[in-house]
Amino acid sequence: MSEKGEKKIYEKPMILPQKIGMVNKYQTEMGRSTTEIDGVAVTTLLAEYGSPLFVFSERAIRSQVSRFKKIFRAFYPNTQFAWSYKTNYLDAICALMHHEGSIAEVVSYFEYEKARRLGVPGSKIIFNGPHKPPEALERAVREEALINVDNFDEIFALEELAAKYNRPVRIGMRLNLDAGIYPQWSRFGFNLESGQALSAARRIHQGGKLELVGLHCHIGTFILDPNAYARQLNKMVDFGDALEDDYGRPMEYYNIGGGLPSRSQLKGIYLAPDHAIPPIDDYARAIGEAMLARCKPDHSPKLYLESGRALIDEAGYLLTSVVGSKRLQDGKKTYIIDAGVNLLYTSHWYNIGVKPGSAIDGPAEDSILYGPLCMNIDVVRDSIHLPPLPVGSPLVLHPVGAYNVTQWMQFIEYRPAIVLVSEDGTVELIRRREALEDVTSCESLPERLRVSADLFANL
Ligand SMILES: Cc1ncc(COP(=O)(O)O)c(C=O)c1O
């Protein structure tokens, strides 16, 4: 009790764990807002298309793809990019990638059908993935897609198709190998070091129905060591050369998959992306030099790159709005926003950047950003400095262009609209907001389970 008889509240001193938002040495997220995207005001976009809203910048996509093409071709001219559909298979995004000179890379029949529907010829589709259903494989053979085989059963199925169509089928083989990136992606394709890949190549040759013309390998995603690609390529070319010695056919292509990092802030990495992520030139040099060093004077095989996240992540924004705020028992400021992990699958691995979408004054405070889901795991950022944000405040989440609009889930909320800001600042709707019928149109209710008001009369 104090002298005046008031009850004194004793607060136990506590040491809070250091979190990125509290440390924030690089000041990367403080004091700035993102009020427009390519000249279009965030508030205008939200007023017109509702909140939340995904926004893609055509300028960012085109400039990133042409920059990558230029850099990689400067080191190895025979380089071809293949757009990794799984990273973002919105029609408009895939079409932009194709307009910028990429072929398609798909990993399922759904993606294959999507690419064909968009107008990509079968022969310009690389077909990867561990599940290629019989009808998919047959169509891909008929349409002369670049199929990379994943396992022995696929080899047998392709041999049957070659017999059915009475012609050899040209294929690539997917490898997995140790390029110094751990955990190693070992479940796709044939293992190199154990000799499994060699057995598969022998089986393909002995079968006499398939022609092995290329090698594929994807060592993982968000690869931070450019030299890993050189190690990968050296192993692939060694194997290709050995096959040429044995069977007399040089490899027509080496496909090194994707994995180049975007400028996201990977959780657990203390440094800001500008410090932690090597420049793209380092990757292009490591890859191009490894290829050139191994080329024979009369033969420079095609190099395929299936880069996904590095080409699209920074071009994508998610606009969201504050719908409420509260203080937790420990005093921590929290905000609830209308977009959560349902739309931001990548927030499990990355600290997605968050900026106010309008100029807001006031002292920044370490805060938690919760999504709208009635689920404890729906945390978009667990520690971030934000100024005081009244209900309705717009926030801009960035970068979010890779994987989110493919891995999103329709869980208790509708998926939002998506717009493309074109290079001249025109805004085009490329996916409308979902409505109830989009969810229910796939369902059917047995007549005997029909629900009417009578059911509830005595409840
Ligand atoms: C076979 C293959 N190619 C390309 C990619 C694209 O990878 P990233 O987005 O890391 O460039 C992936 C992604 O997992 C993949 O599995």
The ligand as a Gaussian input file, in Angstrom:
#p B3LYP/6-31G(d) Opt

LIG

0 1
 C       11.900000     -29.229000     -60.436000
 C       11.810000     -27.821000     -59.960000
 N       12.183000     -26.841000     -60.801000
 C       12.107000     -25.538000     -60.423000
 C       11.656000     -25.175000     -59.182000
 C       11.594000     -23.709000     -58.817000
 O       12.417000     -23.456000     -57.735000
 P       12.721000     -21.990000     -57.201000
 O       11.419000     -21.305000     -57.004000
 O       13.463000     -22.213000     -55.938000
 O       13.549000     -21.309000     -58.247000
 C       11.273000     -26.166000     -58.280000
 C       10.797000     -25.827000     -56.925000
 O       10.777000     -26.574000     -55.993000
 C       11.349000     -27.529000     -58.688000
 O       10.980000     -28.522000     -57.858000

